[in-house]
Amino acid sequence: MADERTRREFDKHQVLSVNRQYTEVTGVQNIESFDTKEFVLQTSSGMLSIRGENLHIKALSLETGLVSIEGVVFDLTYLDDGYHGAEKGKKLLSRLFR
């Protein structure tokens, strides 16, 4: 039963941004790439790109699907149509980085 509750929490996807200086994302399944200017996250609601300046990880727990990012956020963009499958996200990234 605990595994089922954890799975439901893992599937919930939320983005919280506080003054564009702190961003918390839940429902993260994988971190595809990151640097000081962009994070690309695979979430339960699709691929999410977070762009900004001086971005860095404040907290990370892939067991619970939580990523906290500090730095100035300029842009939050979903890179797909909200498809919930990992395969579509991988195909999209391969098209982007040809």
trRosetta pair geometry for C-beta under 8 A, 3 or more apart (Angstrom, degrees):
i j d omega theta_ij theta_ji phi_ij phi_ji
1 4 5.6 -51 -153 32 37 113
1 5 6.6 36 151 -17 67 103
2 5 5.7 -54 -150 37 35 111
2 6 6.3 36 152 -18 67 106
3 6 5.7 -54 -147 38 32 112
3 7 6.2 36 153 -23 65 106
4 7 5.6 -52 -147 34 31 114
4 8 6.6 32 154 -19 64 102
5 8 5.8 -51 -150 33 32 110
5 9 6.5 30 152 -15 64 106
6 9 5.7 -57 -150 39 32 111
6 10 6.1 37 151 -24 66 107
6 64 7.4 -96 -155 -111 93 67
7 10 5.5 -53 -145 34 31 115
7 11 6.4 29 156 -19 64 106
8 11 5.9 -57 -150 35 31 110
8 12 7.0 38 151 -29 62 98
9 12 5.8 -46 -156 19 36 114
9 26 7.8 -77 169 180 76 125
9 64 6.7 -37 120 -158 121 81
9 65 7.3 174 124 37 77 122
10 27 6.8 108 165 -118 42 51
10 29 7.8 82 170 -89 103 76
10 44 7.2 131 135 -57 66 135
10 64 6.8 -141 -89 -165 80 34
10 65 4.4 136 -142 -23 68 135
11 27 6.4 16 167 -125 19 98
11 44 4.8 145 -153 -145 52 160
12 26 5.9 -4 101 121 88 122
12 27 5.4 -128 96 -68 39 107
12 44 7.2 70 44 53 10 148
12 65 8.0 141 60 92 67 144
13 25 7.7 -9 -161 -175 77 81
13 26 6.2 -176 -134 92 33 72
13 27 3.1 -87 -89 53 69 163
13 43 4.9 90 -127 163 128 121
13 44 4.7 -155 -51 58 112 95
13 45 4.2 -131 58 -9 164 114
14 24 7.8 5 104 108 94 90
14 25 7.4 -179 87 -148 51 42
14 26 4.7 21 43 41 86 109
14 27 6.8 121 9 -3 54 112
15 23 6.8 -13 -169 -169 88 99
15 24 7.5 158 -155 83 42 52
15 25 5.4 -4 -106 -105 75 78
15 48 7.5 -178 -79 -153 130 153
15 76 6.5 113 174 -161 159 154
16 23 6.9 160 85 -154 54 49
16 24 4.4 -4 57 55 104 99
16 25 7.9 -160 26 -69 67 38
17 20 6.1 25 168 -88 116 43
17 22 7.2 156 -154 86 48 52
17 23 4.7 -9 -103 -104 79 85
17 24 7.9 -166 -72 23 40 62
17 73 6.1 -93 -139 51 128 153
17 76 7.4 -125 -53 -41 142 142
18 21 6.4 -54 95 56 78 82
18 22 4.5 -7 53 62 106 102
18 23 7.6 -164 20 -74 67 42
19 22 7.1 42 53 22 85 84
20 23 8.0 3 -146 -56 35 100
20 52 7.8 170 178 -121 93 133
20 72 6.0 28 139 -153 102 62
20 73 4.8 -137 -159 49 76 87
20 74 8.0 67 -163 -69 123 33
21 70 6.7 1 160 -154 70 74
21 71 7.3 -178 -156 81 50 11
21 72 6.5 -18 -101 -91 60 54
21 73 7.7 -129 -57 4 16 88
22 58 7.3 -1 -138 -11 93 158
22 68 7.1 -10 -171 -172 90 96
22 69 7.4 157 -157 84 44 52
22 70 5.6 -15 -103 -105 71 71
23 50 6.4 175 102 -148 162 147
23 68 7.3 162 87 -156 48 50
23 69 4.6 -13 63 61 97 100
23 70 8.0 -179 24 -80 70 27
23 73 5.5 79 -44 -56 134 147
23 76 7.8 175 -141 -83 146 122
24 66 7.0 -15 -170 -162 94 93
24 67 7.4 166 -153 87 49 48
24 68 4.9 -13 -104 -105 80 80
24 69 7.7 -174 -77 22 35 68
25 28 5.5 80 114 -54 106 113
25 41 6.1 94 117 95 159 171
25 43 6.7 -99 170 -92 118 128
25 48 6.8 -180 -142 90 147 155
25 50 7.6 -128 -46 -46 140 141
25 66 7.4 153 83 -151 53 45
25 67 4.9 -8 58 60 100 94
25 68 7.8 -176 22 -80 66 35
25 69 7.4 25 -1 -2 104 108
26 64 7.9 -55 -139 137 92 86
26 65 5.6 68 -171 113 63 100
26 66 5.5 -15 -105 -97 73 72
27 43 4.8 58 112 -168 98 96
27 44 4.0 -92 -174 19 110 108
27 45 6.4 42 129 -4 148 91
27 65 5.2 24 -97 158 11 135
28 31 7.0 20 175 -62 125 74
28 41 5.2 -61 -128 -173 105 123
28 42 7.2 97 -163 74 64 54
28 43 5.5 -49 -98 -100 49 76
28 62 6.8 -91 105 -116 100 67
28 65 4.8 158 46 -169 61 68
28 66 6.7 171 26 -58 113 6
28 67 4.9 48 -20 -9 166 111
29 42 4.8 -64 66 108 99 98
29 43 6.4 150 4 -124 87 20
29 44 6.3 118 -39 -61 111 65
29 62 7.7 59 -171 -156 25 94
29 65 6.7 -7 -68 -120 46 102
29 86 7.0 -113 112 -89 149 111
30 41 7.3 162 86 -161 48 57
30 42 4.2 14 54 44 92 120
30 62 7.3 42 -97 -134 43 125
30 86 7.7 65 12 -130 132 119
31 34 5.9 -28 177 -24 119 118
31 39 7.0 -58 -148 -165 100 97
31 40 7.5 111 -171 79 58 57
31 41 5.8 -33 -111 -108 60 73
31 42 7.7 -135 -69 18 15 80
31 60 7.7 -34 -36 -139 141 127
31 62 7.8 -103 -11 -84 93 115
31 67 6.9 124 -78 -97 111 148
32 40 4.2 -55 67 104 114 105
32 41 6.7 -164 10 -94 88 17
32 42 5.7 101 -44 -31 102 94
32 47 7.2 6 -12 -138 148 106
32 89 7.7 -136 -71 155 140 116
32 93 6.3 -142 -169 -99 146 154
33 38 7.4 20 106 107 100 97
33 39 7.5 -178 95 -149 56 39
33 40 4.8 29 47 37 84 111
34 38 7.1 -148 -135 103 46 52
34 39 4.4 9 -112 -112 97 75
34 40 7.1 -149 -67 25 61 62
34 55 7.3 -118 -169 114 98 119
34 57 7.2 52 145 -47 162 104
35 38 6.2 24 49 48 85 68
35 55 7.6 82 102 68 41 106
36 53 7.3 13 150 -166 90 39
36 54 5.8 -15 -171 -112 105 25
36 55 5.5 152 -162 45 39 70
36 56 6.9 -8 -111 -61 74 80
36 71 7.3 -177 -164 -126 69 157
37 51 6.4 2 160 -152 72 77
37 52 6.9 -167 -153 70 44 40
37 53 6.7 6 -111 -99 70 44
37 55 6.6 169 -68 19 8 113
38 49 6.3 -16 -164 -168 107 94
38 50 6.9 154 -153 81 54 52
38 51 4.8 -13 -100 -103 87 75
38 52 7.7 144 -82 24 47 56
38 55 7.3 127 -38 39 11 151
39 49 7.3 160 83 -154 53 45
39 50 4.5 0 54 53 100 102
39 55 6.2 -129 -29 148 102 146
39 67 7.7 173 173 144 150 145
39 69 6.2 -112 -14 -99 156 150
40 47 6.5 -3 -175 -174 92 102
40 48 7.4 162 -155 83 46 47
40 49 5.3 -13 -103 -101 75 75
40 79 7.5 11 -144 -18 104 147
40 93 7.4 111 156 -106 150 120
41 47 7.2 157 82 -157 45 54
41 48 4.7 -17 63 63 96 98
41 49 7.9 179 21 -79 70 29
41 50 7.1 26 0 -3 111 106
41 67 6.4 -146 -111 34 142 155
42 47 5.8 -30 -104 -101 60 71
42 48 7.9 172 -91 20 13 77
42 86 6.3 41 -174 -124 141 87
42 89 5.3 108 -120 142 104 164
43 46 6.3 -2 63 58 91 40
43 47 7.3 154 21 -102 78 18
43 48 5.2 31 -4 -7 124 119
43 65 8.0 94 -137 -172 73 110
44 65 7.4 6 -25 -155 111 148
44 84 6.4 5 177 -143 61 95
45 48 7.7 50 77 -52 92 111
45 78 7.4 -68 122 -120 96 132
45 82 5.9 -33 179 -143 79 78
45 84 6.9 -32 -111 -98 31 79
46 78 5.0 51 99 -163 131 112
46 79 7.0 -172 154 52 103 64
46 80 4.6 -148 -157 61 116 102
46 81 7.3 -165 -110 68 145 27
46 82 4.9 -87 -38 -110 136 31
46 83 6.2 92 -97 48 97 53
46 84 7.3 -74 -58 -85 66 41
46 89 6.8 165 -160 -82 54 108
47 78 6.7 120 77 -164 57 61
47 79 4.0 -42 94 50 115 111
47 80 5.3 87 27 -3 98 105
47 89 4.4 144 -54 -134 110 106
47 92 6.2 -145 12 77 152 141
47 93 7.2 180 -122 -53 157 99
48 76 6.8 -13 -170 -169 101 85
48 77 7.3 152 -156 81 54 41
48 78 5.8 -33 -98 -100 66 63
48 79 7.3 -154 -79 0 15 89
49 75 7.3 -6 111 114 96 101
49 76 7.4 160 84 -155 56 38
49 77 4.7 -14 59 64 103 92
49 78 7.7 176 17 -91 77 14
49 79 5.6 83 -20 -50 109 109
50 55 7.0 144 115 -131 106 152
50 69 6.4 126 114 63 155 168
50 73 6.1 -52 -173 -131 98 109
50 75 7.4 166 -154 89 37 59
50 76 5.6 -3 -107 -106 73 73
51 73 7.5 103 79 -157 42 64
51 74 5.3 -51 105 62 88 101
51 75 4.3 5 52 55 107 103
51 76 8.0 -158 24 -69 70 33
51 77 7.5 13 0 10 107 107
52 55 5.0 109 69 -58 106 111
52 71 5.3 136 110 121 129 105
52 72 5.0 -176 -177 96 112 57
52 73 4.2 -74 -75 -109 138 35
52 74 4.8 162 -101 1 61 79
52 75 7.3 -169 -60 28 68 64
53 71 6.2 -160 87 174 45 105
53 72 4.6 -2 53 59 94 109
53 74 7.1 71 -15 -30 86 112
54 71 4.3 -172 96 -133 69 105
54 72 6.4 60 46 15 97 86
55 69 5.7 -6 -162 -177 97 115
55 70 7.4 157 -146 84 47 42
55 71 3.7 -138 -90 57 45 156
55 72 7.9 -101 -64 49 74 48
55 73 7.6 75 -92 -85 110 69
56 69 7.1 154 77 -154 29 70
56 70 5.8 -20 62 61 81 87
56 71 6.0 118 11 -41 66 119
57 60 5.2 -2 -177 -45 133 113
57 67 6.8 -72 -131 -162 98 91
57 68 7.1 94 -167 76 61 61
57 69 6.3 -46 -104 -101 45 66
58 68 4.1 -65 68 111 106 106
58 69 6.4 180 4 -103 94 11
58 70 4.7 90 -56 -21 115 103
59 66 6.7 -17 115 124 108 107
59 67 7.3 174 90 -153 65 32
59 68 4.0 39 41 30 92 119
60 66 7.4 175 -147 97 27 69
60 67 5.6 14 -112 -116 72 74
60 68 7.5 -125 -58 31 50 71
61 64 4.5 16 118 35 122 99
61 65 7.4 -23 100 26 80 23
61 66 4.8 20 53 53 99 96
61 67 7.9 -157 35 -69 55 49
62 65 6.8 38 -155 -84 39 39
69 73 7.6 92 105 -73 121 112
73 76 6.8 17 173 -50 126 91
78 82 6.6 22 161 -69 151 69
79 89 7.5 88 81 -134 113 79
79 92 5.7 138 133 143 110 143
79 93 7.8 58 127 -70 153 72
79 96 7.6 -36 -166 -56 134 146
80 83 5.5 -70 140 28 130 95
80 88 5.8 105 -149 131 153 114
80 89 6.1 -100 -24 -90 146 68
80 92 5.4 -115 -78 -55 105 161
83 88 4.5 18 90 51 144 162
83 89 7.7 -159 80 -43 102 76
85 88 5.1 91 76 3 97 99
85 89 7.4 -165 101 -2 57 88
86 89 5.6 -60 -158 39 43 114
86 90 6.3 41 150 -21 74 105
87 90 5.8 -56 -149 36 33 110
87 91 6.3 32 155 -18 67 106
88 91 5.7 -55 -148 37 33 112
88 92 6.3 36 153 -22 66 105
89 92 5.6 -52 -147 34 31 113
89 93 6.5 28 156 -16 64 104
90 93 5.9 -54 -148 37 32 108
90 94 6.4 31 154 -19 65 106
91 94 5.8 -55 -148 36 32 110
91 95 6.6 31 152 -18 64 104
92 95 5.8 -57 -153 35 32 109
92 96 6.4 31 151 -21 66 107
93 96 5.5 -53 -145 35 36 113
93 97 6.2 0 167 8 69 112
94 97 6.6 -71 -137 53 26 88
94 98 7.1 60 158 -68 60 79
95 98 6.3 -19 -158 -31 32 111
